[in-house]
Amino acid sequence: MLGRRVHYFAAVDSTMRVAAEMAERGESPGTVVLADEQTAGRGRFDRSWVSPPGVNLYFSLILRPALATVDAPLLTLALGLAVAEALRQGAGVACDLRWPNDVLLGGKKCCGILTELAAEGDRVRHVIAGIGVNVNQAEMPAELATTATSLRLETGREHSREALLDEILRQADHFTGLLVEGGAPAIVELFTRASSYARGKRVVVVDGGTGRTGLTAGLTPAGTLLLRQDDGAIVPVVAGSVRPLTE
């Protein structure tokens, strides 16, 4: 990580909170806030992210991409591609991507990505990207055992967290650069190819207490997932969690 600032904490409530405060004070792009343990890690929809010490990767990345705010959601897709490629190269595993922010191994979640935006007018001022990767966790809590996994559980061996972090950051630079230079089409195309959830997947979209079922029907040019509902209507998924539907 030559030339990159890394702030390490043995324990912190949330790396995203710390990174957001640093970004507001003018911390440079590419800065990493890394913790061995989080006491209040956050996922999408303010869900908690289980963060036991000594086994996984918990970090937040400060980004200042030259993007319009309308393109900022594509950063989540770009970072998913980055993590998947890093795990392929660093751990020799093949990942799936579940729109918009989950990296899967064997159909179970091994990584989650959360992005928070600060804007000036219609331009991005900074983005905080929080990334949690289950690396060497030997077992999952009972309530997560059917939906979450780790590299160790999937491969039967331990992995270097430091080497994986280096590779994820290298790939994050590559894919965010691709978004800035090539625009949305490049990321949308790559994500569509990498994700079994992008097209033809039978899913349920859960939003609050309601659920809509149907087949995924690709991504819009802006990276929004389309759902062909059971009534035949094709609608964008603007909120909610996408989960596989087995009947």
Residue pairs with C-beta under 8 A, 6 or more apart in sequence:
1 32
1 165
1 166
1 169
4 30
4 31
4 32
4 169
5 27
5 28
5 30
5 31
5 32
6 31
6 32
6 34
7 18
7 22
7 31
7 32
7 33
7 34
8 34
8 35
8 36
9 15
9 18
9 33
9 34
9 35
9 36
10 35
10 36
10 37
10 53
11 35
11 36
11 37
11 38
11 39
11 53
12 18
12 33
12 35
12 37
12 38
12 39
13 38
13 39
13 40
14 38
14 40
14 41
14 42
14 130
15 33
15 34
15 35
15 38
15 41
15 58
15 59
15 60
15 130
16 33
16 42
16 60
16 114
16 116
16 128
16 130
18 33
18 60
19 27
19 31
19 33
19 60
19 61
19 62
19 128
19 130
20 116
20 118
20 128
22 31
22 33
22 62
23 31
23 62
23 118
23 126
23 128
24 118
27 62
28 62
29 62
29 63
29 64
29 65
29 126
30 61
30 62
30 63
30 173
31 61
31 62
32 59
32 60
32 61
32 62
32 165
32 169
33 59
33 60
33 62
34 57
34 58
34 59
34 165
35 51
35 58
35 59
36 53
36 54
36 58
37 51
37 52
37 53
37 54
37 58
38 49
38 51
38 58
39 51
40 48
41 48
41 49
41 50
41 51
41 58
41 132
42 48
42 49
42 114
42 130
43 49
43 112
43 114
43 132
44 101
44 112
44 114
44 241
45 241
49 58
49 112
49 132
50 141
50 144
51 58
51 132
52 137
55 134
55 135
55 136
55 137
55 138
55 150
56 132
56 133
56 134
56 135
56 136
56 137
56 150
56 161
57 131
57 132
57 133
57 135
57 161
57 164
57 165
57 168
58 131
58 132
59 130
59 131
59 165
60 128
60 129
60 130
60 131
61 128
61 129
61 131
61 169
61 172
62 126
62 127
62 128
63 75
63 126
63 127
63 128
63 129
63 176
64 124
64 125
64 126
64 127
65 75
65 124
65 127
65 176
65 179
65 180
66 123
66 124
66 180
67 75
67 123
67 124
67 179
67 180
68 122
68 123
68 124
69 117
69 119
69 122
69 123
69 124
70 122
70 222
71 179
71 183
71 184
71 222
72 115
72 117
72 119
72 124
72 127
73 100
73 115
73 222
73 223
73 224
74 179
74 184
74 187
74 188
74 222
74 223
75 115
75 127
75 129
75 176
75 179
76 100
76 101
76 113
76 115
76 129
77 97
77 99
77 100
77 187
77 188
77 191
77 223
78 172
78 175
78 176
78 178
78 179
78 187
79 113
79 115
79 129
79 131
79 172
79 175
79 176
80 97
80 100
80 101
80 102
80 103
80 113
80 191
81 97
81 171
81 175
81 187
81 190
81 191
81 194
82 168
82 171
82 172
82 174
82 175
82 176
83 95
83 103
83 111
83 113
83 131
83 133
83 168
83 171
84 95
84 96
84 97
84 103
84 194
85 171
85 175
86 164
86 167
86 168
86 170
86 171
87 93
87 95
87 103
87 105
87 110
87 111
87 133
87 151
87 164
88 94
88 95
89 167
89 171
90 159
90 163
90 164
90 167
90 168
91 151
91 155
91 159
91 164
92 155
93 105
93 151
93 154
93 155
95 103
95 104
95 105
95 110
95 194
96 103
96 104
96 105
96 107
96 194
96 195
96 196
96 197
97 103
97 104
97 191
97 194
97 195
97 197
97 198
98 104
98 109
98 195
98 197
98 242
99 191
99 195
99 197
99 198
99 216
99 219
99 225
99 237
99 242
100 223
100 225
101 112
101 113
101 114
101 115
102 109
102 111
102 112
102 113
103 109
103 110
103 111
103 112
103 113
103 133
104 110
105 149
105 151
105 154
106 149
106 154
107 244
108 146
108 147
108 148
108 149
109 134
109 147
109 148
109 149
110 133
110 134
110 148
110 149
110 150
110 151
110 154
111 131
111 132
111 133
111 134
112 131
112 132
113 129
113 130
113 131
114 129
114 130
115 127
115 128
115 129
115 130
116 127
116 128
116 130
117 124
117 126
117 127
118 124
118 125
118 126
118 127
119 125
129 172
131 168
133 151
133 164
133 168
134 140
134 148
134 149
134 150
134 151
135 150
135 151
135 152
135 159
135 161
135 164
136 150
136 151
136 152
136 158
136 159
136 161
137 150
137 152
137 153
138 150
138 152
138 153
139 145
139 153
140 148
140 149
140 150
140 153
151 159
151 164
152 158
152 159
175 187
175 190
178 186
178 187
178 190
179 186
179 187
184 221
184 222
184 223
185 221
187 223
188 219
188 220
188 221
188 223
191 198
191 219
191 223
192 198
192 199
192 218
192 219
197 203
197 216
197 225
197 242
198 216
198 218
198 219
198 225
199 216
199 217
199 218
200 215
200 216
201 215
201 216
201 244
202 213
202 214
202 215
202 244
202 245
202 246
202 247
203 213
203 214
203 215
203 216
203 227
203 242
203 243
203 244
203 245
204 211
204 212
204 213
204 242
204 243
204 244
204 245
205 211
205 212
205 213
205 214
205 227
205 237
205 240
205 241
205 242
205 243
206 240
206 241
206 243
207 239
207 240
207 241
208 240
212 227
212 229
212 235
212 240
213 229
213 230
213 245
214 227
214 228
214 229
214 230
215 227
215 228
216 225
216 226
216 227
216 228
216 242
217 226
217 227
217 228
217 234
218 226
219 225
219 226
220 226
220 236
224 236
224 237
224 238
225 236
225 237
225 242
226 234
226 235
226 236
226 237
227 234
227 235
227 236
227 237
228 234
229 235
